[in-house]
Amino acid sequence: MAQFMDWDLAAATAGALGRAGPSVSYDVAAETVADLRRLTDEASGHVLGFTGLRAQLAHPPVRVVDRKDWATVNIAGLRRVVTPLISQLTGDREPGALTSTIGARVAGVQAGTVLAYLSGKVLGQYEVFSGDPGVLLLVAPNIVEVEQKLDADPRDFRLWVCLHEVTHRTQFTAVPWLRGHFLGEVRAFVDASQAGGPQILERIRNGLAAVSDAVRNPTSRASVLDLVQTPAQKAVLDRLTAMMTLLEGHAEFVMDGVGPDVVPSVEQIRTRFNQRREGGNPLERVLRKLLGIEVKIRQYAEGRKFVHAVVERVGMEGFNRVWDSPLTMPRLSELTDPDAWVARVHG
């Protein structure tokens, strides 16, 4: 079967187009890497003490990466997940021109362009596609660049970031079913697109092209949501949105809950960081909308409000019922109505 995307070209494009990080000496770079690893271990203890969640699965050590490595890891993870899904959609049939060599190369360049842009924005990530249970990535040049722009205390800012990302690692290692459930929902999204096999591939490529063009031309008005066209897809997307909002909101709640005790300048960091999120030049705002980052920013705020409200009502132990099973996770409508979740789960 011909490739849907030239993955090697995607990685090469991301590496070629990615911006260089801040200029630092070798000694400073090595010290930053060591510092982030140490602070990750410190954050693990704080997250355990605050949430009561203990890892049930062994996890690999944190990987401190540069922008190119971040893009490479994400491309490898996407390749691992997307390739069998594409095979499922096409039934291993050759779909002709749709997956021609030229089309695969074009898609590779487009994906690489998008990941090159994102590689300069992401501070950290718990990457779940590459393997079970996943791996924690910290993008050192981005962390250094942001702490400099915010004029933040390096130790405080790095620990604050680590608290957020370690919370994500804790979620996926303390709740063994979570990764499988997330990947199952991704497969369900593909299954909901089966009524049109090759057509969904065409939409994926068209959507990727639109976002890639927008990175170069901010006047574009396309959106990743253009890929969602059926009621079945929307139902799955609602479940995925609810899950991601919970995970992000929980991480925000933990990083700010732990923060005052271990990050002296947390209030100043949060204020300046929120201003950075909400700001940006017109190009940045357009790209955030196209790439779904605006939705993610709202998820941080809405999810944090939900977690805060539930913990106020039933305590942290009561909130942790969300991790019992997929059925106890909040529905999309409950994220703005925490009393409904408490009534449904706690009775």
Secondary structure, 3 states (H helix, E strand, C coil): CCCCCCHHHHHHHHHHHCCCCCCCCHHHHHHHHHHHHHHHHHHHHHHHHHHCCCCCCCCCCCEEECHHHHHHHHHHHHHHHHHHHHHHHHCCCCCHHHHCHHHHHHHHHHHHHHHHHHHCCCCEEEECCCCCCCEEEEEHHHHHHHHHHCCCCHHHHHHHHHHHHHHHHHHHHHCCHHHHHHHHHHHHHHHCCCCCHHHHHHHHHHHHHHHHHHHHCCCCCCCHHHHCCCHHHHHHHHHHHHHHHHHHHHHHHHHHHHHHHHCCCHHHHHHHHHHHHHCCCHHHHHHHHHCCHHHHHHHHHHHHHHHHHHHHHHHHHHHHHHHCCHHHCCCHHHHHCHHHHHHHHHC
